[in-house]
Protein backbone atom coordinates (compact mmCIF):
# COMPACT_ATOMS: atom_id res chain seq x y z
CA UNK A 1 0.00 0.00 0.00
CA UNK A 2 1.14 3.55 -0.78
CA UNK A 3 0.08 6.68 1.07
CA UNK A 4 1.01 10.01 -0.48
CA UNK A 5 0.53 13.66 0.39
CA UNK A 6 -0.17 16.10 -2.40
CA UNK A 7 -0.24 19.89 -2.47
CA UNK A 8 -2.90 21.21 -4.83
CA UNK A 9 -2.71 24.77 -6.15
CA UNK A 10 -5.67 26.72 -7.52
CA UNK A 11 -6.81 30.33 -7.71
CA UNK A 12 -8.44 31.54 -4.50
CA UNK A 13 -11.73 32.19 -6.35
CA UNK A 14 -11.87 28.48 -7.29
CA UNK A 15 -10.80 27.17 -3.87
CA UNK A 16 -14.30 26.09 -2.78
CA UNK A 17 -14.92 24.20 -6.04
CA UNK A 18 -11.59 22.38 -5.88
CA UNK A 19 -12.05 21.60 -2.18
CA UNK A 20 -15.52 20.19 -2.89
CA UNK A 21 -14.16 18.08 -5.75
CA UNK A 22 -11.47 16.67 -3.45
CA UNK A 23 -13.96 15.90 -0.69
CA UNK A 24 -16.47 14.22 -3.01
CA UNK A 25 -14.02 12.32 -5.20
CA UNK A 26 -12.88 8.80 -4.48
CA UNK A 27 -9.39 9.90 -5.52
CA UNK A 28 -8.14 11.69 -2.42
CA UNK A 29 -8.94 12.82 1.10
CA UNK A 30 -8.98 16.53 1.92
CA UNK A 31 -7.10 17.57 5.07
CA UNK A 32 -6.34 21.27 5.02
CA UNK A 33 -6.56 24.32 2.83
CA UNK A 34 -5.71 28.00 2.67
CA UNK A 35 -8.33 29.76 0.58
CA UNK A 36 -6.37 33.02 0.38
CA UNK A 37 -3.33 31.24 -1.08
CA UNK A 38 -5.34 28.68 -3.05
CA UNK A 39 -3.46 25.75 -1.52
CA UNK A 40 -5.00 22.44 -0.52
CA UNK A 41 -3.38 19.45 1.18
CA UNK A 42 -4.75 16.00 0.33
CA UNK A 43 -3.64 12.41 0.74
CA UNK A 44 -4.13 9.42 -1.50
CA UNK A 45 -4.06 5.70 -0.82
CA UNK A 46 -3.08 3.27 -3.55
CA UNK A 47 -2.19 -0.38 -3.91
CA UNK A 48 0.99 0.40 -5.88
CA UNK A 49 3.00 3.12 -7.60
CA UNK A 50 0.96 2.90 -10.82
CA UNK A 51 -2.30 3.58 -8.99
CA UNK A 52 -0.57 6.35 -7.03
CA UNK A 53 0.43 8.09 -10.28
CA UNK A 54 -3.04 7.57 -11.79
CA UNK A 55 -4.61 9.34 -8.81
CA UNK A 56 -2.11 12.18 -8.99
CA UNK A 57 -2.94 12.70 -12.68
CA UNK A 58 -6.68 12.74 -11.89
CA UNK A 59 -6.08 15.47 -9.33
CA UNK A 60 -3.84 17.41 -11.73
CA UNK A 61 -6.55 17.32 -14.41
CA UNK A 62 -9.47 18.17 -12.10
CA UNK A 63 -11.34 21.41 -12.89
CA UNK A 64 -9.58 24.62 -11.78
CA UNK A 65 -6.44 22.83 -10.58
CA UNK A 66 -3.34 24.76 -11.62
CA UNK A 67 -0.85 22.26 -10.20
CA UNK A 68 -0.79 19.20 -7.96
CA UNK A 69 2.54 17.92 -6.73
CA UNK A 70 3.34 14.89 -4.63
CA UNK A 71 5.30 16.00 -1.58
CA UNK A 72 5.83 12.76 0.28
CA UNK A 73 5.01 9.12 -0.24
CA UNK A 74 5.11 6.05 1.97
CA UNK A 75 5.50 2.73 0.19
CA UNK A 76 4.87 -0.18 2.52
CA UNK A 77 6.64 -2.77 0.35
CA UNK A 78 9.79 -0.69 0.03
CA UNK A 79 9.88 -0.05 3.77
CA UNK A 80 9.58 -3.77 4.53
CA UNK A 81 12.41 -4.55 2.09
CA UNK A 82 14.64 -1.87 3.61
CA UNK A 83 13.97 -3.08 7.17
CA UNK A 84 14.86 -6.62 6.10
CA UNK A 85 18.06 -5.45 4.38
CA UNK A 86 19.13 -3.42 7.42
CA UNK A 87 18.41 -6.27 9.84
CA UNK A 88 20.62 -8.61 7.79
CA UNK A 89 23.58 -6.21 7.85
CA UNK A 90 26.31 -6.18 10.46
CA UNK A 91 25.62 -3.05 12.53
CA UNK A 92 29.36 -2.35 12.79
CA UNK A 93 31.07 -1.49 9.48
CA UNK A 94 33.90 -3.89 8.62
CA UNK A 95 36.60 -1.19 8.61
CA UNK A 96 35.91 -0.51 12.31
CA UNK A 97 36.81 -4.12 13.13
CA UNK A 98 40.05 -3.89 11.16
CA UNK A 99 42.99 -3.62 13.61
CA UNK A 100 44.88 -1.57 11.00
CA UNK A 101 42.26 1.20 10.95
CA UNK A 102 43.60 4.33 12.57
CA UNK A 103 41.22 6.63 14.47
CA UNK A 104 42.38 9.66 12.48
CA UNK A 105 41.35 7.90 9.24
CA UNK A 106 37.71 7.61 10.37
CA UNK A 107 35.59 10.36 8.81
CA UNK A 108 32.74 11.61 10.97
CA UNK A 109 29.84 12.98 8.91
CA UNK A 110 27.43 13.86 11.70
CA UNK A 111 28.47 17.51 12.09
CA UNK A 112 26.80 19.59 9.38
CA UNK A 113 28.21 22.87 10.71
CA UNK A 114 31.59 22.07 9.20
CA UNK A 115 30.03 21.22 5.85
CA UNK A 116 27.95 24.35 5.38
Backbone as JSON, one array per atom type, in Angstrom:
{
  "sequence": "XXXXXXXXXXXXXXXXXXXXXXXXXXXXXXXXXXXXXXXXXXXXXXXXXXXXXXXXXXXXXXXXXXXXXXXXXXXXXXXXXXXXXXXXXXXXXXXXXXXXXXXXXXXXXXXXXXXX",
  "N": [[0.83, -1.17, 0.0], [0.46, 2.26, -0.74], [0.8, 5.51, 0.58], [0.29, 8.85, 0.01], [1.1, 12.33, 0.16], [-0.22, 15.31, -1.18], [0.14, 18.49, -2.59], [-2.13, 20.79, -3.67], [-2.69, 23.31, -6.01], [-4.62, 26.17, -6.69], [-6.56, 28.92, -8.01], [-7.61, 31.43, -5.71], [-10.3, 32.14, -5.98], [-11.42, 29.84, -6.98], [-11.14, 28.02, -5.02], [-13.15, 26.87, -3.26], [-14.6, 25.24, -5.05], [-12.63, 23.41, -5.91], [-11.9, 22.27, -3.48], [-14.34, 21.06, -2.78], [-14.51, 19.2, -4.88], [-12.34, 17.56, -4.22], [-13.17, 16.55, -1.74], [-15.48, 15.12, -2.43], [-14.64, 13.31, -4.31], [-13.42, 10.01, -5.1], [-10.8, 9.84, -5.17], [-8.98, 11.19, -3.5], [-8.28, 12.38, -0.13], [-9.33, 15.15, 1.59], [-7.53, 17.39, 3.68], [-6.56, 19.89, 4.64], [-6.67, 23.41, 3.95], [-5.85, 26.57, 2.44], [-7.57, 29.18, 1.68], [-7.05, 31.81, 0.84], [-4.48, 31.64, -0.25], [-4.9, 29.67, -2.07], [-4.21, 27.01, -1.73], [-4.24, 23.52, -1.15], [-4.18, 20.64, 0.87], [-3.97, 17.24, 0.4], [-4.4, 13.66, 0.78], [-3.57, 10.5, -0.69], [-4.44, 7.07, -1.15], [-3.12, 4.07, -2.33], [-2.76, 0.96, -4.11], [-0.37, 0.42, -5.35], [2.53, 1.87, -7.03], [1.76, 2.57, -9.63], [-1.03, 2.99, -9.44], [-0.95, 5.07, -7.65], [0.24, 7.13, -9.18], [-1.73, 7.37, -11.17], [-3.85, 8.43, -9.66], [-2.73, 10.86, -8.88], [-2.54, 12.13, -11.38], [-5.27, 12.34, -12.0], [-6.04, 14.22, -10.09], [-4.45, 16.37, -10.88], [-5.65, 16.98, -13.3], [-8.16, 17.78, -12.63], [-11.01, 20.03, -12.55], [-10.16, 23.48, -12.5], [-7.73, 23.14, -11.2], [-4.48, 24.21, -10.89], [-1.93, 23.22, -10.37], [-0.68, 20.15, -9.06], [1.22, 18.54, -6.83], [3.14, 15.83, -5.71], [4.27, 15.5, -2.49], [5.26, 13.86, -0.48], [5.71, 10.37, -0.01], [4.72, 7.19, 1.14], [5.73, 3.96, 0.93], [4.76, 0.9, 1.54], [5.77, -1.69, 0.83], [8.4, -1.15, 0.02], [9.46, -0.15, 2.38], [9.35, -2.41, 4.05], [11.17, -4.07, 2.69], [13.52, -2.59, 3.01], [13.83, -2.57, 5.8], [14.25, -5.3, 6.22], [16.67, -5.63, 4.79], [18.39, -3.97, 6.29], [18.3, -5.28, 8.77], [19.66, -7.59, 8.21], [22.24, -6.8, 7.88], [25.54, -6.3, 9.21], [25.78, -4.44, 12.11], [28.05, -2.99, 12.71], [30.38, -1.39, 10.78], [32.72, -3.02, 8.59], [35.34, -1.91, 8.4], [35.74, -0.8, 10.88], [36.28, -2.91, 12.51], [38.71, -3.67, 11.7], [42.0, -4.13, 12.66], [44.0, -2.53, 11.67], [42.95, -0.09, 11.11], [43.16, 3.33, 11.61], [42.3, 5.73, 14.08], [42.33, 8.43, 13.27], [41.82, 8.19, 10.6], [39.18, 7.75, 10.33], [36.25, 9.1, 9.14], [34.02, 11.43, 10.3], [30.71, 12.16, 9.75], [28.61, 13.44, 10.95], [28.44, 16.09, 11.77], [27.08, 18.83, 10.6], [27.68, 21.51, 10.61], [30.32, 22.0, 9.9], [30.26, 21.43, 7.27], [28.7, 23.22, 5.96]],
  "CA": [[0.0, 0.0, 0.0], [1.14, 3.55, -0.78], [0.08, 6.68, 1.07], [1.01, 10.01, -0.48], [0.53, 13.66, 0.39], [-0.17, 16.1, -2.4], [-0.24, 19.89, -2.47], [-2.9, 21.21, -4.83], [-2.71, 24.77, -6.15], [-5.67, 26.72, -7.52], [-6.81, 30.33, -7.71], [-8.44, 31.54, -4.5], [-11.73, 32.19, -6.35], [-11.87, 28.48, -7.29], [-10.8, 27.17, -3.87], [-14.3, 26.09, -2.78], [-14.92, 24.2, -6.04], [-11.59, 22.38, -5.88], [-12.05, 21.6, -2.18], [-15.52, 20.19, -2.89], [-14.16, 18.08, -5.75], [-11.47, 16.67, -3.45], [-13.96, 15.9, -0.69], [-16.47, 14.22, -3.01], [-14.02, 12.32, -5.2], [-12.88, 8.8, -4.48], [-9.39, 9.9, -5.52], [-8.14, 11.69, -2.42], [-8.94, 12.82, 1.1], [-8.98, 16.53, 1.92], [-7.1, 17.57, 5.07], [-6.34, 21.27, 5.02], [-6.56, 24.32, 2.83], [-5.71, 28.0, 2.67], [-8.33, 29.76, 0.58], [-6.37, 33.02, 0.38], [-3.33, 31.24, -1.08], [-5.34, 28.68, -3.05], [-3.46, 25.75, -1.52], [-5.0, 22.44, -0.52], [-3.38, 19.45, 1.18], [-4.75, 16.0, 0.33], [-3.64, 12.41, 0.74], [-4.13, 9.42, -1.5], [-4.06, 5.7, -0.82], [-3.08, 3.27, -3.55], [-2.19, -0.38, -3.91], [0.99, 0.4, -5.88], [3.0, 3.12, -7.6], [0.96, 2.9, -10.82], [-2.3, 3.58, -8.99], [-0.57, 6.35, -7.03], [0.43, 8.09, -10.28], [-3.04, 7.57, -11.79], [-4.61, 9.34, -8.81], [-2.11, 12.18, -8.99], [-2.94, 12.7, -12.68], [-6.68, 12.74, -11.89], [-6.08, 15.47, -9.33], [-3.84, 17.41, -11.73], [-6.55, 17.32, -14.41], [-9.47, 18.17, -12.1], [-11.34, 21.41, -12.89], [-9.58, 24.62, -11.78], [-6.44, 22.83, -10.58], [-3.34, 24.76, -11.62], [-0.85, 22.26, -10.2], [-0.79, 19.2, -7.96], [2.54, 17.92, -6.73], [3.34, 14.89, -4.63], [5.3, 16.0, -1.58], [5.83, 12.76, 0.28], [5.01, 9.12, -0.24], [5.11, 6.05, 1.97], [5.5, 2.73, 0.19], [4.87, -0.18, 2.52], [6.64, -2.77, 0.35], [9.79, -0.69, 0.03], [9.88, -0.05, 3.77], [9.58, -3.77, 4.53], [12.41, -4.55, 2.09], [14.64, -1.87, 3.61], [13.97, -3.08, 7.17], [14.86, -6.62, 6.1], [18.06, -5.45, 4.38], [19.13, -3.42, 7.42], [18.41, -6.27, 9.84], [20.62, -8.61, 7.79], [23.58, -6.21, 7.85], [26.31, -6.18, 10.46], [25.62, -3.05, 12.53], [29.36, -2.35, 12.79], [31.07, -1.49, 9.48], [33.9, -3.89, 8.62], [36.6, -1.19, 8.61], [35.91, -0.51, 12.31], [36.81, -4.12, 13.13], [40.05, -3.89, 11.16], [42.99, -3.62, 13.61], [44.88, -1.57, 11.0], [42.26, 1.2, 10.95], [43.6, 4.33, 12.57], [41.22, 6.63, 14.47], [42.38, 9.66, 12.48], [41.35, 7.9, 9.24], [37.71, 7.61, 10.37], [35.59, 10.36, 8.81], [32.74, 11.61, 10.97], [29.84, 12.98, 8.91], [27.43, 13.86, 11.7], [28.47, 17.51, 12.09], [26.8, 19.59, 9.38], [28.21, 22.87, 10.71], [31.59, 22.07, 9.2], [30.03, 21.22, 5.85], [27.95, 24.35, 5.38]],
  "C": [[0.88, 1.25, 0.0], [0.22, 4.62, -0.2], [0.92, 7.89, 0.68], [0.31, 11.29, -0.1], [0.78, 14.5, -0.85], [-0.61, 17.53, -2.08], [-0.9, 20.29, -3.79], [-2.96, 22.73, -4.85], [-3.84, 25.17, -7.1], [-5.79, 28.21, -7.23], [-7.75, 30.39, -6.51], [-9.92, 31.57, -4.84], [-12.29, 30.81, -6.71], [-11.64, 27.51, -6.14], [-11.97, 26.28, -3.45], [-14.67, 24.96, -3.74], [-13.91, 23.06, -6.0], [-11.68, 21.59, -4.58], [-13.22, 20.62, -2.23], [-15.23, 18.98, -3.77], [-13.32, 17.07, -4.98], [-12.26, 15.89, -2.41], [-14.93, 14.87, -1.25], [-15.86, 13.11, -3.87], [-13.59, 11.09, -4.4], [-11.37, 8.72, -4.73], [-8.51, 10.25, -4.33], [-8.98, 12.06, -1.21], [-8.41, 14.21, 1.44], [-8.6, 16.63, 3.39], [-7.03, 19.02, 5.5], [-6.29, 22.14, 3.78], [-6.42, 25.76, 3.3], [-6.35, 28.69, 1.48], [-7.62, 30.97, -0.01], [-5.22, 32.69, -0.56], [-3.71, 30.24, -2.17], [-4.58, 27.37, -2.95], [-4.32, 24.77, -0.73], [-4.06, 21.26, -0.29], [-4.32, 18.24, 1.17], [-3.81, 14.81, 0.48], [-4.35, 11.43, -0.17], [-3.65, 8.09, -0.93], [-4.13, 4.9, -2.09], [-2.43, 1.93, -3.26], [-0.75, -0.47, -4.39], [1.33, 1.75, -6.5], [2.15, 3.53, -8.81], [-0.36, 3.55, -10.43], [-2.05, 4.94, -8.35], [-0.46, 7.44, -8.1], [-0.9, 8.38, -10.98], [-3.88, 8.57, -10.98], [-4.04, 10.75, -8.86], [-2.54, 12.86, -10.29], [-4.4, 13.12, -12.65], [-6.82, 14.06, -11.14], [-5.54, 16.61, -10.19], [-4.78, 17.87, -12.83], [-7.96, 17.67, -13.94], [-9.74, 19.64, -12.45], [-10.71, 22.42, -11.93], [-8.25, 24.33, -11.08], [-5.33, 23.37, -11.47], [-2.18, 23.78, -11.57], [-1.18, 21.36, -9.02], [0.51, 18.41, -7.93], [2.63, 17.03, -5.51], [4.5, 15.39, -3.77], [6.0, 14.87, -0.84], [5.02, 11.51, -0.02], [5.59, 8.04, 0.66], [4.75, 4.8, 1.19], [5.81, 1.56, 1.1], [5.84, -1.27, 2.09], [8.11, -2.37, 0.41], [10.32, -0.59, 1.45], [10.19, -1.43, 4.33], [10.9, -4.33, 3.98], [13.63, -3.89, 2.74], [14.89, -2.34, 5.04], [14.65, -4.45, 7.14], [16.34, -6.5, 5.75], [18.91, -4.94, 5.54], [19.32, -4.45, 8.54], [19.41, -7.37, 9.5], [22.06, -8.1, 7.77], [24.23, -6.29, 9.23], [26.2, -4.72, 10.88], [26.94, -2.29, 12.64], [30.05, -2.51, 11.44], [32.39, -2.26, 9.62], [35.19, -3.13, 8.91], [36.81, -0.84, 10.08], [36.44, -1.73, 13.07], [38.22, -4.45, 12.64], [41.09, -3.3, 12.12], [43.95, -2.6, 12.99], [44.23, -0.2, 10.78], [42.71, 2.15, 12.05], [42.43, 5.29, 12.84], [41.19, 7.88, 13.61], [41.93, 9.45, 11.03], [39.82, 7.76, 9.18], [37.09, 8.99, 10.16], [34.24, 10.4, 9.49], [31.9, 12.59, 10.14], [28.61, 13.49, 9.65], [27.37, 15.34, 12.01], [28.29, 18.31, 10.82], [27.36, 21.0, 9.42], [29.5, 23.03, 9.92], [31.43, 21.92, 7.69], [29.35, 22.41, 5.19], [28.66, 25.66, 5.53]]
}
